[in-house]
Amino acid sequence: MMSAVKPLTKIRTSLLWLVLFCPGAAWIGWQDYAARYERFAQDTSIAQRMLSQKTVQHEAVLATLGALSHPPVAERLLPSLQPAMPQLLGLGHLRDGVWAGSRTPPSNLAAAVEHARQAGRPVTLPLDASRYWLVAPSSWSLLLDARQLIAAADFPASLAMLTLDVGAGPLTLLARQAAARPAGWHIDLRKPLGAASQPFPLHSWRTLTPADWPWAAWLAWAAASGLLPPGVAHELNQPLTAILAQVRAAERLLDDEEERPAVRQALLASAGQARRAADIIRRMRELVTPSSPSSPAAVDPDTLAASLLFLRQDELARRGIRLTWRNTSPGARPLGDRVALEQILHNLVQNAADALADAPGARHIVLSGGVEGTEYQFSVSDNGPGIPDEVLPRLFEPFYTTRAHGMGLGLALCETLAGAMDGRISARNLDPLGACVALRLPLAGADA
């Protein structure tokens, strides 16, 4: 009688378990690392956008000041700006070659103004790792402290270490891990800020220590793969036993000429069983081998709104204000600058939230977008008390404000940014209550 293939011994079973477990554990570790890196990259981009919005605001303030025919006195202007811009330490400008400002100007200010005029944009003069002057072609200059741009608690939770280099060495903005990198998987990204005048390099990194590793998934896979070897052994044992039997039968028949057709049949059968065994091994390899990753002026409104809701929704909810997004023209795309659009929408949502501060009942802000004629319109609506009739005509006037701690530049900056994108912004009251501010932009097309 033909002897069957012997069952796998315990040692062979353990070796087969290792063959299954190790590639699967490596795949689980890689997938966990990839997911954490994707979240880290997204949150680094959020931090970069948050900082970029601040630096774009600096440019817009300088542009607004430079456009004024009768600018206010710097000493009186500074206290009205600082509540909304805590990073602003001082400001001023050259008037007929004489400095008029709240701080002592840098010694090379005149050269910096000339440089800014040649470049057609503001330039920076770093004082130390955190402070720098931003000098505009108009000679208006802002003294800024990068430490005050964003509070450390406002950065996304997945970020550990952030530094910003304003020109005099890296400044630590966030330190949730030790400066000396511990053992583990290191992830690291560098991105410049989005303002043309302040493209400071932002460096983000963190170390995934053993406490971050996917221990629960590894244990689950260890238990699951421990159950596989007996079943795999059974699956492979059948075709291998058949191959052995067919080969031995062919061996006995080789000496008989008349049995040649039977030998050929036995060998063909063996080849078929070998292909079956190979198919089993292929399925095992596919089980534990990760698959290969699948492979502007148009702006995606849904992505833009998702970023805004991510940054503001929870904070507003704590104040009892509901923020929602409504897209009435899915697929349509406006033409514009993403960072500038984010700055405008953030300002409009903040204004709506301030208007709702003392409003009774359920409070709601609706951000919506859609095609209006040949343009794309974003609108921010609230159900607050509305805008007083005497305020409405002056709403976009620089330094005009009805708030005790307002600086009167929010909507003026929005109008400046909108105009730079060939857009226009307007405001109206709603019936019976509330207000709506609308931003119209050129339309890139219904199918971007």
C-alpha positions in Angstrom: 0.0 0.0 0.0 1.1 3.6 -0.6 2.1 5.5 2.5 0.4 9.0 3.0 2.4 12.1 3.7 3.0 12.3 7.5 1.2 15.0 9.5 3.1 18.1 10.3 5.0 17.9 13.6 4.7 20.6 16.2 7.9 22.1 15.2 6.8 22.3 11.5 3.5 23.7 12.6 5.3 26.4 14.6 7.5 27.2 11.7 4.4 27.5 9.4 2.8 29.8 12.0 5.8 32.0 11.9 5.7 32.1 8.1 2.1 33.3 8.3 2.5 35.6 11.3 5.6 37.6 10.4 4.5 39.0 7.0 1.0 39.7 8.4 2.4 41.5 11.5 4.7 43.5 9.2 1.7 44.4 7.0 -0.4 45.4 10.1 2.5 47.6 11.4 2.9 49.2 8.0 -0.8 50.0 7.7 -0.9 51.5 11.2 2.2 53.6 10.4 0.7 54.7 7.1 -2.6 55.7 8.8 -0.7 57.6 11.5 1.5 59.3 9.0 -1.6 60.4 6.9 -3.2 61.9 10.0 0.1 63.6 10.9 0.5 65.0 7.4 -3.1 66.3 7.4 -2.7 67.9 10.8 0.6 69.4 9.8 -1.2 70.9 6.8 -3.8 72.3 9.1 -1.1 73.9 11.3 0.5 75.3 8.2 -2.8 76.8 7.0 -3.5 78.2 10.5 -0.2 80.0 10.5 -0.4 81.0 6.9 -3.8 82.7 7.6 -2.1 84.8 10.2 0.7 85.8 7.9 -1.7 86.6 5.1 -3.6 88.8 7.5 -0.4 90.7 8.1 -0.1 91.4 4.4 -3.8 92.5 4.2 -3.4 94.9 7.2 -0.4 96.5 5.5 -2.2 96.7 2.1 -5.2 98.4 3.9 -3.0 100.8 5.7 -1.0 101.6 2.6 -4.3 102.4 0.7 -5.5 105.0 3.3 -5.1 108.6 2.2 -5.3 109.8 5.9 -4.0 107.0 8.0 -4.6 107.1 11.8 -1.8 107.8 14.3 0.2 104.6 15.0 0.1 105.0 18.8 -3.7 105.2 18.8 -4.1 102.4 16.1 -2.0 99.8 17.9 -4.3 99.3 21.0 -7.3 98.8 18.6 -5.4 96.1 16.6 -3.8 94.2 19.4 -6.9 92.4 20.8 -7.4 90.7 17.5 -3.7 90.4 16.7 -1.8 89.6 19.9 1.3 88.9 17.8 1.5 92.6 16.9 4.1 94.4 19.1 4.3 97.7 17.2 3.7 99.5 14.0 4.5 102.7 12.1 5.7 104.2 8.8 8.0 106.7 7.3 6.4 110.0 6.6 8.6 112.4 4.5 11.6 110.4 5.7 10.6 110.7 9.4 9.5 107.6 11.4 6.1 107.8 12.9 5.5 104.7 15.0 4.9 103.1 18.4 8.3 101.4 18.5 11.8 102.3 17.6 12.3 101.4 13.9 15.0 99.0 12.7 18.2 100.8 11.6 18.0 99.5 8.1 14.3 100.4 7.6 14.9 102.7 4.6 16.9 100.0 2.7 14.1 97.5 3.6 11.4 99.9 2.1 13.4 100.2 -1.1 13.9 96.4 -1.2 10.1 96.0 -0.7 9.3 98.4 -3.6 11.6 96.6 -5.9 10.1 93.2 -4.9 6.6 94.5 -5.2 5.7 93.0 -1.8 6.5 93.3 1.9 9.9 92.0 3.2 11.0 90.8 6.6 13.7 92.0 9.0 14.3 89.4 11.7 15.3 90.7 15.1 15.7 87.4 16.9 14.3 83.8 16.7 10.7 85.0 17.3 10.4 88.8 16.5 10.6 90.4 13.1 9.6 93.5 11.2 7.4 93.2 8.2 8.0 96.2 5.9 5.7 97.1 3.0 6.5 99.1 -0.1 4.2 101.8 1.4 6.8 102.0 4.3 4.1 100.9 6.8 5.8 98.3 9.0 4.6 95.8 11.6 6.7 94.4 14.5 5.5 90.8 15.0 6.1 88.1 17.5 5.8 84.6 16.0 5.4 83.1 19.4 1.9 84.7 19.6 0.6 83.6 16.2 -1.2 80.4 17.4 -1.6 79.1 21.0 0.0 75.7 21.5 -3.3 74.2 22.7 -4.9 75.2 19.4 -2.7 72.9 17.3 -4.1 69.5 16.3 -3.6 66.7 18.8 -1.5 64.4 16.6 1.3 67.0 16.3 4.2 66.7 18.8 7.0 69.1 17.8 6.7 72.3 15.7 9.3 74.9 14.9 9.2 78.0 12.7 12.2 79.8 11.3 11.5 83.5 10.9 15.1 84.1 9.8 17.2 84.0 12.9 17.1 80.3 13.8 14.2 77.9 14.7 11.6 78.9 17.1 9.7 76.2 19.1 6.0 76.6 18.7 5.0 73.3 20.1 6.8 70.7 22.3 4.8 67.7 23.3 7.7 65.3 23.2 11.3 65.5 24.5 13.6 67.4 22.2 16.0 64.4 22.2 14.2 61.9 19.9 13.3 58.7 21.7 13.5 55.2 20.1 10.7 54.4 17.7 9.4 55.3 14.2 10.2 58.9 13.2 7.9 60.9 11.0 9.0 64.3 9.8 7.6 67.1 7.5 8.7 70.5 6.4 6.4 73.1 4.8 6.8 76.8 4.0 4.0 79.2 5.1 1.6 80.3 2.4 2.3 84.1 2.5 4.6 85.3 -0.3 6.2 87.8 2.1 6.6 85.4 5.0 7.3 81.9 3.5 8.9 80.8 6.9 9.9 77.1 7.0 7.6 75.1 9.3 9.2 71.9 10.7 6.9 69.2 12.2 8.0 65.9 13.6 7.1 63.3 16.1 8.3 59.8 17.2 5.9 56.9 17.3 7.2 55.1 20.5 6.4 51.5 21.5 3.3 52.9 23.3 1.9 53.9 19.9 2.5 50.6 18.2 -0.5 48.4 17.2 -0.2 45.8 20.0 -3.9 44.9 20.0 -3.9 44.2 16.3 -0.7 42.2 16.5 -2.2 40.0 19.3 -5.4 39.5 17.3 -3.4 38.4 14.3 -1.2 36.1 16.4 -4.3 34.3 17.6 -5.9 34.2 14.2 -2.8 33.0 12.4 -2.3 30.3 15.1 -5.5 28.7 13.9 -4.5 28.7 10.2 -1.6 26.2 10.0 -3.7 23.0 10.7 -6.2 24.1 8.0 -3.4 25.0 5.6 -1.7 21.7 6.3 -4.9 19.9 5.5 -5.4 21.9 2.3 -1.8 21.2 1.1 -1.8 17.6 2.2 -4.4 16.5 -0.2 -2.8 17.7 -3.5 0.7 16.6 -2.2 -0.6 13.1 -1.4 -2.2 12.8 -4.8 1.0 13.9 -6.5 3.0 11.3 -4.5 0.6 8.6 -5.5 0.6 9.5 -9.2 4.4 9.7 -9.3 4.8 6.3 -7.7 2.3 4.7 -10.0 4.1 6.2 -13.0 7.4 4.9 -11.7 6.0 1.3 -11.6 4.6 1.6 -15.1 7.7 3.0 -16.8 9.1 -0.5 -17.5 5.9 -1.5 -19.5 5.7 -0.1 -23.0 2.0 -0.7 -23.2 1.5 1.4 -20.1 3.0 4.5 -21.6 -0.4 6.3 -22.0 -1.1 5.5 -18.3 2.2 7.1 -17.3 1.5 10.2 -19.3 -2.0 10.4 -17.7 -0.4 10.0 -14.2 2.1 12.8 -14.9 -0.6 15.1 -16.2 -2.6 14.5 -13.1 0.5 15.2 -11.0 1.0 18.5 -12.8 -2.7 19.4 -12.1 -2.3 18.7 -8.4 1.0 20.7 -8.3 -0.9 23.7 -9.8 -3.6 23.2 -7.1 -0.9 23.3 -4.4 0.7 26.4 -6.0 -2.8 28.1 -6.0 -3.1 27.4 -2.3 0.3 29.0 -1.6 -0.6 32.0 -3.9 -3.8 32.6 -1.9 -1.8 32.4 1.3 0.7 35.0 -0.1 -2.1 37.3 -1.1 -3.6 37.1 2.4 -0.4 38.4 4.1 1.1 40.7 1.4 -0.2 44.3 1.2 -1.6 45.5 -2.1 0.1 48.3 -4.0 -1.2 51.8 -3.3 -3.5 53.0 -6.0 -2.1 55.3 -8.0 -4.9 75.2 -9.5 -6.8 77.9 -9.5 -10.0 75.9 -9.1 -10.9 75.3 -5.5 -13.0 72.5 -4.1 -15.7 74.1 -1.9 -16.4 70.9 0.0 -12.8 70.5 1.0 -12.6 74.1 2.0 -15.8 73.8 4.1 -14.6 70.6 5.7 -11.4 72.3 6.9 -13.4 75.2 8.3 -15.9 73.0 10.1 -13.0 70.9 11.5 -11.4 74.0 13.0 -14.5 75.9 14.2 -17.5 73.5 14.7 -16.6 72.1 18.1 -15.5 75.5 19.5 -18.8 77.1 18.3 -20.8 74.2 19.7 -19.4 74.8 23.1 -20.8 78.4 22.8 -24.2 77.0 21.8 -23.8 77.9 18.1 -24.5 75.3 15.4 -22.3 75.7 12.2 -23.4 73.8 9.1 -22.4 73.6 5.4 -24.8 73.4 2.5 -23.6 72.8 -1.1 -26.3 73.6 -3.6 -24.1 73.0 -6.7 -22.0 69.8 -6.2 -19.2 69.6 -8.7 -19.0 73.4 -9.3 -15.6 75.1 -8.6 -14.8 78.7 -7.9 -11.6 80.3 -9.1 -9.5 81.7 -6.3 -6.7 81.3 -3.8 -7.4 78.7 -1.2 -5.6 80.4 1.7 -7.3 83.7 1.0 -10.7 82.0 0.8 -10.1 80.3 4.1 -9.2 83.6 5.7 -12.3 85.3 4.3 -14.6 82.5 5.4 -13.0 82.3 8.9 -13.6 86.1 9.3 -17.2 85.9 8.2 -17.9 83.0 10.5 -16.3 84.8 13.4 -18.3 87.9 12.7 -21.5 85.8 12.6 -20.6 84.2 15.9 -20.0 87.6 17.5 -23.4 88.7 16.3 -25.0 85.7 17.9 -23.2 86.2 21.3 -26.3 87.6 23.0 -29.0 86.3 20.7 -31.8 84.3 22.5 -32.9 80.8 21.5 -31.3 78.4 19.1 -28.4 80.0 17.3 -27.3 78.9 13.9 -24.7 79.8 11.3 -25.1 78.4 7.7 -22.2 78.4 5.3 -23.4 77.7 1.8 -22.0 77.6 -1.7 -23.4 77.3 -5.1 -23.6 78.7 -8.7 -25.4 82.1 -9.1 -25.6 82.9 -12.8 -22.1 82.9 -14.2 -20.4 83.2 -10.8 -19.9 81.0 -7.7 -21.2 82.4 -4.4 -20.2 81.6 -0.9 -22.5 83.0 1.8 -22.5 83.0 5.6 -25.9 83.5 7.2 -26.9 83.8 10.8 -30.2 84.1 12.7 -28.9 86.9 14.9 -30.3 90.5 15.3 -29.1 91.6 11.9 -27.0 94.7 10.9 -28.3 98.1 11.9 -29.3 100.3 9.0 -26.8 103.0 9.8 -24.0 100.5 10.0 -24.7 98.6 6.7 -23.3 101.3 4.3 -20.0 101.5 6.3 -19.6 97.8 6.9 -16.5 97.4 4.7 -14.9 100.7 5.7 -11.4 100.3 7.2 -11.2 100.9 11.0 -15.0 101.3 11.3 -16.3 99.1 14.1 -19.2 99.0 16.5 -17.5 96.5 18.8 -15.7 97.6 22.0 -12.7 95.4 21.2 -12.9 95.3 17.4 -10.3 96.7 15.2 -12.5 97.5 12.2 -10.4 95.6 9.7 -12.0 92.2 9.4 -14.4 92.9 6.6 -12.1 95.5 5.0 -9.5 92.7 4.8 -12.1 90.3 3.3 -13.0 92.9 0.7 -9.2 93.4 -0.2 -8.7 89.6 -0.5 -11.8 89.2 -2.5 -10.8 91.9 -4.9 -7.4 90.3 -5.4 -9.3 87.2 -6.7 -11.5 89.2 -9.0 -14.3 88.6 -6.6 -16.7 90.9 -4.7 -18.3 90.8 -1.3 -21.6 92.2 -0.1 -23.9 92.1 3.0 -27.6 92.3 3.6 -30.2 91.7 6.3 -32.5 88.7 6.2 -36.2 88.7 6.8 -37.3 88.5 9.6 -34.0 88.1 11.5 -30.4 87.6 10.7 -27.8 88.8 8.3 -26.0 87.3 5.2 -22.6 88.2 3.8 -22.0 86.8 0.3 -18.7 86.4 -1.6 -19.0 86.1 -5.4 -16.1 84.6 -7.4 -15.5 83.7 -11.0 -16.7 80.2 -11.9 -14.2 77.6 -13.0 -16.9 75.3 -14.4 -19.5 72.9 -13.3 -17.3 69.8 -13.7 -13.8 70.4 -12.3 
